Amino acid sequence: MIKGIFPDSVLQMGTIFLSIIIEALPFVLLGCLVSGGLQVFLTAERVKKLLPKNKFLSILTGCILGFFFPSCECGIVPIVNRFVEKKVPEYTAFAFMLTAPIVNPVVIFSTYIAFGNTYRFALLRVIGSFLVAIAIGSWIAYFYKGSIRKIATHQHIHEHQHEDFHNLSFFKRVWQVLEHAIEEFFDTGRYLIFGSLAASVMQTYLPTKIIYTLGSNKLLAIPLLLFLAFVLSLCSEADAFIGSSLVSLFGTAPIVAFLVFGPMVDIKNILMMKRYFQPKFILQMMLGIFFITFIYALCL
């Protein structure tokens, strides 16, 4: 019945849309729960004690945190926003955001398995993510002078600063975590839906013949795979299996670029970031990540 009403391409688009949503929702929910936990249990004073005062060391700390505090890119944005609310420096928070979906043990292991039980691609992926995160974190710390966060978000912060959770019992604080997580989930979820819809449209209607033609040239193949990573919006736990299937067609350098760039910048992530951060900052950060990843892959 449905096949007779809609063209095959529309049905394919719907299938891809649902698969992205189903894949991403658990991680978005987990990210929102972690975000709620940070809001209720983490104090600004505790953060200041844990982080080094030196900016560069603080950026490195943010990069390494992802290994001990793993998160998929689908749920990383609410966590990063909450980190910044808790006075984590923006350069540290964004260094964490860029590495956490890549350097965590689950993604390293899945990359190892996807490429035939070899550490080569997993190692190149981790090194690339560190280089990008350190470069972007340093740019924010030493060069970026504009506002990163939206005014509405600042107002939201002031509202939460007056909330005192530490006088509540443990169970009441857990309830507060759930309340914050639900609020965050519905706020972030709409951006996930719009991003997933855009990604499914691009995957369905992007002409594959052009992709295969451009893939034969390294200088063209790298930006093509960067664009493909942005469009496909795959979860970092699964993208290595897609990447491994394309190695014979594109070679090592473009695939490494695909694996590094995808968890940092994709359609759904950008739309979720728009809720908290200035569009100008997001665009500049995207361009920075693009060029650093391109140069890194070109050197391989």
Buried (B, 14 or more C-beta within 10 A) or exposed (E): EEEEEEEEEEBBBBEBBEEBBEBBBEBBBBBBBBBBBBBBBBEEEEBEEEBEEEBBEBBBBBBBBBBEEBBBBBBBBBBBBBBBBBBBBBBBBBBBBBBBBBBBEEBBEBBBBBBEEEEEBBBBBBBBBBBBBBBBBBBBBEEBEEEBBBEEBEEBEEEEEEEEBEEBEEEEBBEBBBEBBBBBBEBBBEBBBBBBBBBBBBBBEEEEEEBEEBBEEBEEBBBBBBBBBBBBBBBBBBBBBBBBEBBEEBBBBBBBBBBBBBBBBBBBBBBBBBBBBBEEBBEBBBEBBBEBBBEBBEEB
